[in-house]
Amino acid sequence: MEVLIKNATNCEIFTTLFQHMKLFTENLNVHFHEDRVFIQGMDNAHVSVFEINLPKDWFDEYSIDTQTTIGINTIMLFKVLNTHDKTHSIQLKLESSDSDKLEIHLLSENTNVVNLHYAIPLIDIDNELMSIPETEYQGEISFPSYTFSTLIDQMKLFGETFNIICNEEKIQMISESVDCGKMYVDIPIDDLNSYAIEEDETLDLSFSISHLKNICLYNKIAKDIDIYLKRDFPIKLVYNLNGTNAYANFYLAPKIDD
């Protein structure tokens, strides 16, 4: 197995994907298929799930002889990737399917930048992929990812629950607590990238702000974030990653009133 990322934007995205992964899970499996890399994981509280899909043409070179799954420590992998210079390419190599170490080479054509070489141990992780069914959502919102991330940061100052109310006329986001008071924001629909909701529908949904904040830490990997809503279903948040069918999806279970 050997894959190579030369594109500077994709190198930055690949590194950032693992930067905050420890907030969800410390160890995970990475699945190298003949046509894509796929990663799925769940946070320790079992309220959020993430899926990362990188098709083979997202990489500059992609050579997979047989489908391979490797278990890695996300903290160690990020420590390695975080040493890359902006001129470095990222190369991942596995000598054979039963290798116990992943080779990572950070390579630069700039003679002033040193090439860096690593071998990190692989770990056995016994878990099965979850099947997430296709869902018809009642509401869909596309936001600039930095704007949404900033709102979540501000709302976290006022409570631990993010409440969103939306219909054909308005979108309102609310956070409040007895001790800190209340913050609410009316989102101008015309300022959104796109917005759609079922006719005559009003959604009133609540989610954990702390978990949303963790998801929003990924705002640098994509200019926009697409948000999908349905009553009594997890919220789905999507970052599209600089390529066709390259994405990071996050699912967060709703808060249920006692």
C-alpha positions as CSV (number, residue, x, y, z in Angstrom):
1,M,0.0,0.0,0.0
2,E,1.3,3.5,-0.9
3,V,-0.6,6.8,-1.1
4,L,0.8,10.3,-1.7
5,I,-0.7,13.7,-1.2
6,K,1.1,16.6,-3.0
7,N,-1.6,19.2,-3.2
8,A,-0.9,21.7,-0.4
9,T,-4.5,22.3,0.4
10,N,-5.2,18.6,0.7
11,C,-2.1,18.1,2.9
12,E,-3.5,20.7,5.2
13,I,-7.0,19.1,5.2
14,F,-5.5,15.7,5.9
15,T,-3.5,17.0,8.9
16,T,-6.5,18.9,10.3
17,L,-8.8,15.9,10.1
18,F,-6.6,14.2,12.7
19,Q,-5.9,17.3,14.8
20,H,-9.1,17.2,16.8
21,M,-9.9,13.5,16.4
22,K,-8.8,12.8,20.0
23,L,-12.0,14.7,21.1
24,F,-14.0,11.9,19.6
25,T,-11.8,8.9,19.9
26,E,-8.2,8.1,20.6
27,N,-7.9,5.0,18.4
28,L,-9.6,4.2,15.1
29,N,-9.5,2.0,12.0
30,V,-8.6,3.5,8.6
31,H,-9.9,1.5,5.7
32,F,-8.0,1.6,2.5
33,H,-10.2,0.3,-0.3
34,E,-9.2,0.1,-4.0
35,D,-11.2,3.2,-4.8
36,R,-11.2,5.2,-1.5
37,V,-10.1,5.7,2.1
38,F,-12.9,5.5,4.6
39,I,-12.9,6.3,8.3
40,Q,-15.7,5.9,10.8
41,G,-15.8,6.5,14.5
42,M,-18.0,7.3,17.5
43,D,-17.3,9.5,20.5
44,N,-16.9,8.0,24.0
45,A,-20.3,9.3,25.0
46,H,-21.9,7.5,22.1
47,V,-23.9,10.6,21.0
48,S,-21.9,11.5,17.8
49,V,-20.6,9.6,14.8
50,F,-18.2,10.8,12.1
51,E,-17.5,9.5,8.6
52,I,-14.6,10.6,6.4
53,N,-14.5,9.6,2.7
54,L,-11.5,10.3,0.5
55,P,-11.8,8.9,-3.1
56,K,-8.6,7.7,-4.7
57,D,-8.5,10.7,-7.1
58,W,-8.3,13.0,-4.1
59,F,-4.8,11.7,-3.7
60,D,-2.0,12.4,-6.2
61,E,-0.9,8.8,-6.1
62,Y,-2.9,5.9,-4.8
63,S,-1.8,2.3,-5.0
64,I,-3.8,-0.4,-3.1
65,D,-3.2,-4.0,-4.1
66,T,-5.7,-5.4,-1.6
67,Q,-8.2,-3.9,0.8
68,T,-6.4,-3.1,4.0
69,T,-7.6,-1.9,7.4
70,I,-5.1,-0.4,9.9
71,G,-5.7,0.7,13.5
72,I,-3.9,3.9,14.5
73,N,-3.6,6.1,17.5
74,T,-5.0,9.5,16.4
75,I,-2.8,11.5,18.8
76,M,0.4,10.0,17.5
77,L,-0.6,10.3,13.9
78,F,-1.4,14.0,14.4
79,K,1.9,14.6,16.1
80,V,3.7,13.3,13.1
81,L,1.5,15.1,10.5
82,N,1.8,18.3,12.4
83,T,5.6,18.5,11.7
84,H,4.9,18.9,8.0
85,D,6.1,22.0,6.3
86,K,3.8,23.7,3.7
87,T,6.2,22.4,1.0
88,H,6.0,18.8,2.2
89,S,4.1,16.1,0.4
90,I,2.6,13.4,2.6
91,Q,3.3,9.8,1.8
92,L,1.8,6.8,3.6
93,K,3.3,3.3,3.1
94,L,2.6,-0.1,4.3
95,E,5.2,-2.8,3.3
96,S,2.6,-5.6,3.5
97,S,-0.9,-6.3,4.8
98,D,0.5,-7.8,7.9
99,S,3.0,-5.0,8.7
100,D,2.9,-3.7,12.3
101,K,4.1,-0.2,11.5
102,L,2.8,2.5,9.2
103,E,5.6,4.5,7.4
104,I,5.0,8.2,7.0
105,H,7.3,10.3,4.8
106,L,7.1,14.1,4.6
107,L,8.9,14.9,1.4
108,S,9.9,18.3,-0.1
109,E,11.5,19.4,-3.3
110,N,12.7,22.5,-1.6
111,T,16.4,21.9,-0.7
112,N,16.0,24.2,2.3
113,V,13.4,21.9,3.9
114,V,14.5,18.6,5.4
115,N,12.6,15.4,4.5
116,L,11.1,13.7,7.6
117,H,10.6,10.0,8.0
118,Y,8.5,8.1,10.6
119,A,7.3,4.7,11.4
120,I,4.4,4.5,13.9
121,P,3.0,1.3,15.5
122,L,-0.3,-0.1,14.4
123,I,-2.9,-1.4,16.9
124,D,-5.6,-4.0,16.7
125,I,-9.1,-2.5,17.1
126,D,-12.0,-4.8,17.1
127,N,-15.1,-2.9,15.9
128,E,-17.5,-3.2,13.0
129,L,-18.6,-0.4,10.7
130,M,-22.1,1.0,11.4
131,S,-24.6,1.2,8.6
132,I,-26.1,4.7,8.6
133,P,-29.3,4.7,6.5
134,E,-30.1,7.3,3.9
135,T,-32.6,9.8,5.4
136,E,-34.9,12.4,3.8
137,Y,-34.4,15.5,5.9
138,Q,-37.0,18.1,6.6
139,G,-34.7,21.1,6.6
140,E,-31.3,21.8,4.9
141,I,-29.1,24.8,5.6
142,S,-25.8,25.8,4.0
143,F,-23.6,28.1,6.1
144,P,-20.2,29.6,5.8
145,S,-18.4,27.2,8.2
146,Y,-16.4,30.0,10.1
147,T,-19.7,31.9,10.7
148,F,-21.4,28.9,12.2
149,S,-18.4,28.0,14.3
150,T,-18.2,31.5,15.7
151,L,-21.9,31.4,16.6
152,I,-21.5,28.1,18.5
153,D,-18.5,29.5,20.4
154,Q,-20.5,32.6,21.4
155,M,-23.6,30.5,22.4
156,K,-21.5,28.2,24.5
157,L,-21.0,31.1,26.9
158,F,-24.7,31.1,27.7
159,G,-25.6,27.4,28.1
160,E,-25.0,23.8,27.2
161,T,-27.9,23.4,24.8
162,F,-28.2,24.7,21.3
163,N,-31.8,25.2,20.2
164,I,-32.7,25.8,16.6
165,I,-36.2,26.8,15.4
166,C,-36.8,27.1,11.7
167,N,-39.7,27.4,9.3
168,E,-40.3,29.0,5.9
169,E,-40.1,32.5,7.4
170,K,-37.2,32.4,9.8
171,I,-34.3,30.6,11.4
172,Q,-33.6,31.3,15.1
173,M,-30.8,29.9,17.2
174,I,-31.0,30.0,21.0
175,S,-28.8,29.2,24.0
176,E,-29.8,30.0,27.6
177,S,-29.3,29.0,31.2
178,V,-30.6,30.2,34.6
179,D,-27.1,31.4,35.6
180,C,-25.9,33.1,32.4
181,G,-29.1,34.3,30.7
182,K,-30.0,34.0,27.1
183,M,-28.5,34.6,23.6
184,Y,-30.5,34.3,20.5
185,V,-29.8,35.0,16.8
186,D,-32.2,35.4,14.0
187,I,-30.4,34.3,10.8
188,P,-31.3,36.2,7.7
189,I,-32.3,33.6,5.2
190,D,-31.1,35.7,2.3
191,D,-27.6,35.7,3.8
192,L,-27.3,31.9,3.7
193,N,-25.7,29.9,0.9
194,S,-28.9,27.9,0.6
195,Y,-32.0,27.0,2.7
196,A,-34.8,24.6,2.2
197,I,-37.5,23.3,4.5
198,E,-40.7,21.3,4.0
199,E,-43.8,23.4,3.3
200,D,-45.7,24.5,6.4
201,E,-43.1,22.8,8.6
202,T,-41.6,24.2,11.8
203,L,-38.7,22.4,13.4
204,D,-37.7,23.0,17.0
205,L,-34.6,20.9,17.9
206,S,-32.0,20.9,20.6
207,F,-28.4,19.6,20.6
208,S,-25.4,19.6,22.9
209,I,-23.3,22.7,22.3
210,S,-20.1,21.1,23.6
211,H,-20.4,18.4,20.9
212,L,-21.3,20.9,18.2
213,K,-18.2,22.9,19.2
214,N,-16.0,19.9,18.7
215,I,-17.5,19.4,15.2
216,C,-17.0,23.1,14.4
217,L,-13.3,22.9,15.2
218,Y,-13.0,21.4,11.7
219,N,-14.3,24.7,10.1
220,K,-10.9,25.2,8.4
221,I,-11.2,22.1,6.2
222,A,-14.0,23.6,4.2
223,K,-15.4,27.0,3.4
224,D,-19.0,25.9,4.0
225,I,-20.9,23.5,6.3
226,D,-24.1,21.9,5.2
227,I,-26.6,21.2,8.0
228,Y,-29.5,18.7,7.7
229,L,-32.3,18.6,10.2
230,K,-35.2,16.2,10.9
231,R,-37.4,15.9,14.0
232,D,-36.3,13.2,16.4
233,F,-33.3,12.4,14.2
234,P,-29.6,13.2,14.6
235,I,-28.4,16.5,13.1
236,K,-26.1,15.8,10.1
237,L,-23.3,18.3,9.4
238,V,-21.2,18.0,6.2
239,Y,-17.9,19.4,5.2
240,N,-17.0,18.9,1.5
241,L,-13.3,18.4,1.2
242,N,-11.9,19.9,-2.0
243,G,-13.0,17.2,-4.4
244,T,-15.9,15.2,-5.8
245,N,-17.3,12.8,-3.1
246,A,-14.7,13.8,-0.6
247,Y,-16.4,14.7,2.7
248,A,-16.4,14.6,6.5
249,N,-19.9,13.9,7.9
250,F,-20.8,14.3,11.5
251,Y,-24.0,13.0,13.1
252,L,-25.1,14.3,16.6
253,A,-28.0,12.8,18.5
254,P,-30.7,15.3,19.6
255,K,-31.3,16.2,23.2
256,I,-34.6,14.8,24.4
257,D,-36.7,16.7,27.0
258,D,-37.2,14.9,30.2
